[in-house]
Amino acid sequence: MLTIIATAALPVLALTLTLGGVAKLATSGREASPGALTRLGPVALAPERFARPAMLACALTEFALAGGSLVVDHPVTRWSPVVFFAIATYVLWDLRRRRPDVGCGCFGEVSAAPVGLRSIGRAAALTAMAVLVAVGNVAVGNTLNTSAGLMGPAGLPRGTAAWVAGGLVLVLLALSPEVDEVVARVRHRAPCEQRPLPPGRALSRLRASAAWRAHAESLLTGEPSDMWRELCWRFFVFPAQEGAEVVFAVYLSGRRPAVRAAVVGADGRVAATTGDRTDASLRESTPVSA
């Protein structure tokens, strides 16, 4: 059974790498707003002047991995995707911890939603699929023979690999937050940054979040003293005890939008709070108390 899964995984991996490369290439070549690329994937960890070259380099790497896995039957071409997806999994986990405001950038600007467990889980699933392909010594010739022959590996009927490949695609789609963004764009026909969203709806999302429950007892009032919007984030400021302020940032897209929180003390210093992560963009956007 592992052999048939590995056989089905090879074209899925190649397709995923190709789509990711095409999306990154299109995003890097499009005239984006200043700093837009620096909020996508590992590019966020690099200086802004290197954002476009880094995006292009990642796209070309994905094209090379996809082409190599389909054309060249060699251990290097089979194990290179394993290394790529394993590194991607770690980078996404690190991004979620260090820069929770940025998207994974896996499929260009469509992957602008903050990195979550679904994105990390998808990268881990792709790593596991790549390992199966490498360990099983699966090559494109085996895949074509399986599709053309009457019986597949281990005596499985013809077409089994296609069904398994379809199942793997469904798993990846379930782990892809980009699906929500694509559906939202089709419905609204505008990117998240340009979509109108009443502040009251964002406030309702905030009050239903774990970040709100973690800080509710320290707030002096349930109504914000200030609010503003930056791209796809809505910020709310609430006065808190001891002259402090709690600043919440609510992402405006997705069924379960990300909510971040930061506490600004009376001395103007921003401190991370238990259960929430404070990122650099939130610090820069947080007003300093007098």
Solvent accessible surface area in square Angstrom, and as a share of the most:
residue,aa,sasa,rsa
1,M,135,0.60
2,L,121,0.60
3,T,68,0.40
4,I,1,0.01
5,I,41,0.21
6,A,2,0.02
7,T,3,0.02
8,A,1,0.01
9,A,0,0.00
10,L,5,0.02
11,P,53,0.33
12,V,7,0.04
13,L,7,0.03
14,A,5,0.04
15,L,97,0.48
16,T,20,0.12
17,L,3,0.01
18,T,52,0.30
19,L,93,0.46
20,G,2,0.02
21,G,0,0.00
22,V,80,0.46
23,A,25,0.20
24,K,13,0.06
25,L,77,0.38
26,A,49,0.38
27,T,7,0.04
28,S,1,0.01
29,G,65,0.63
30,R,111,0.40
31,E,164,0.73
32,A,44,0.34
33,S,68,0.44
34,P,134,0.84
35,G,22,0.22
36,A,33,0.25
37,L,12,0.06
38,T,27,0.15
39,R,65,0.24
40,L,10,0.05
41,G,1,0.01
42,P,67,0.42
43,V,9,0.05
44,A,11,0.09
45,L,78,0.39
46,A,35,0.27
47,P,68,0.43
48,E,107,0.48
49,R,182,0.67
50,F,95,0.40
51,A,3,0.03
52,R,98,0.36
53,P,72,0.45
54,A,36,0.28
55,M,4,0.02
56,L,66,0.33
57,A,57,0.44
58,C,37,0.22
59,A,0,0.00
60,L,109,0.54
61,T,59,0.34
62,E,11,0.05
63,F,62,0.26
64,A,68,0.53
65,L,23,0.11
66,A,5,0.04
67,G,33,0.31
68,G,15,0.14
69,S,14,0.09
70,L,66,0.33
71,V,121,0.70
72,V,75,0.43
73,D,98,0.51
74,H,88,0.39
75,P,68,0.43
76,V,95,0.55
77,T,25,0.15
78,R,31,0.11
79,W,112,0.39
80,S,34,0.22
81,P,7,0.04
82,V,17,0.10
83,V,87,0.50
84,F,42,0.17
85,F,10,0.04
86,A,46,0.35
87,I,101,0.51
88,A,30,0.23
89,T,30,0.17
90,Y,133,0.51
91,V,32,0.18
92,L,9,0.04
93,W,126,0.44
94,D,11,0.06
95,L,0,0.00
96,R,68,0.25
97,R,124,0.45
98,R,126,0.46
99,R,46,0.17
100,P,1,0.01
101,D,7,0.03
102,V,0,0.00
103,G,0,0.00
104,C,6,0.03
105,G,3,0.03
106,C,30,0.18
107,F,43,0.18
108,G,0,0.00
109,E,60,0.27
110,V,39,0.23
111,S,4,0.03
112,A,32,0.25
113,A,32,0.25
114,P,17,0.11
115,V,2,0.01
116,G,24,0.23
117,L,127,0.63
118,R,78,0.29
119,S,2,0.01
120,I,24,0.12
121,G,25,0.24
122,R,9,0.03
123,A,6,0.05
124,A,46,0.36
125,A,24,0.19
126,L,9,0.04
127,T,24,0.14
128,A,56,0.44
129,M,12,0.05
130,A,1,0.01
131,V,54,0.31
132,L,49,0.24
133,V,7,0.04
134,A,2,0.02
135,V,96,0.55
136,G,40,0.39
137,N,93,0.48
138,V,6,0.04
139,A,13,0.10
140,V,45,0.26
141,G,34,0.33
142,N,75,0.39
143,T,20,0.12
144,L,113,0.56
145,N,102,0.52
146,T,13,0.07
147,S,70,0.45
148,A,81,0.63
149,G,27,0.26
150,L,143,0.71
151,M,115,0.52
152,G,11,0.11
153,P,32,0.20
154,A,88,0.68
155,G,45,0.43
156,L,46,0.23
157,P,82,0.51
158,R,143,0.52
159,G,27,0.26
160,T,29,0.17
161,A,11,0.09
162,A,70,0.54
163,W,209,0.73
164,V,26,0.15
165,A,19,0.15
166,G,34,0.33
167,G,31,0.30
168,L,29,0.15
169,V,53,0.31
170,L,122,0.61
171,V,78,0.45
172,L,16,0.08
173,L,88,0.44
174,A,71,0.55
175,L,48,0.24
176,S,10,0.06
177,P,28,0.17
178,E,14,0.06
179,V,57,0.33
180,D,34,0.18
181,E,13,0.06
182,V,71,0.41
183,V,77,0.44
184,A,17,0.13
185,R,63,0.23
186,V,94,0.54
187,R,180,0.66
188,H,93,0.41
189,R,203,0.74
190,A,24,0.19
191,P,44,0.28
192,C,6,0.03
193,E,70,0.31
194,Q,133,0.59
195,R,21,0.08
196,P,123,0.77
197,L,24,0.12
198,P,73,0.46
199,P,53,0.34
200,G,45,0.43
201,R,128,0.47
202,A,0,0.00
203,L,20,0.10
204,S,71,0.46
205,R,65,0.24
206,L,0,0.00
207,R,94,0.34
208,A,74,0.58
209,S,17,0.11
210,A,68,0.52
211,A,5,0.04
212,W,33,0.12
213,R,151,0.55
214,A,65,0.50
215,H,16,0.07
216,A,39,0.30
217,E,160,0.72
218,S,38,0.25
219,L,21,0.11
220,L,119,0.59
221,T,56,0.33
222,G,37,0.36
223,E,105,0.47
224,P,25,0.16
225,S,77,0.49
226,D,71,0.37
227,M,74,0.33
228,W,58,0.20
229,R,70,0.26
230,E,72,0.32
231,L,99,0.49
232,C,4,0.03
233,W,15,0.05
234,R,29,0.11
235,F,10,0.04
236,F,0,0.00
237,V,3,0.01
238,F,0,0.00
239,P,39,0.24
240,A,5,0.04
241,Q,99,0.44
242,E,166,0.74
243,G,53,0.51
244,A,14,0.11
245,E,42,0.19
246,V,2,0.01
247,V,0,0.00
248,F,0,0.00
249,A,3,0.02
250,V,0,0.00
251,Y,13,0.05
252,L,11,0.06
253,S,11,0.07
254,G,32,0.31
255,R,193,0.71
256,R,230,0.84
257,P,26,0.16
258,A,23,0.18
259,V,18,0.10
260,R,28,0.10
261,A,0,0.00
262,A,0,0.00
263,V,34,0.20
264,V,0,0.00
265,G,19,0.19
266,A,60,0.46
267,D,105,0.54
268,G,12,0.12
269,R,186,0.68
270,V,36,0.21
271,A,56,0.43
272,A,69,0.53
273,T,25,0.14
274,T,130,0.75
275,G,81,0.77
276,D,22,0.11
277,R,66,0.24
278,T,18,0.10
279,D,4,0.02
280,A,45,0.35
281,S,23,0.15
282,L,3,0.01
283,R,113,0.41
284,E,144,0.65
285,S,23,0.15
286,T,8,0.05
287,P,53,0.33
288,V,109,0.63
289,S,27,0.17
290,A,143,1.11
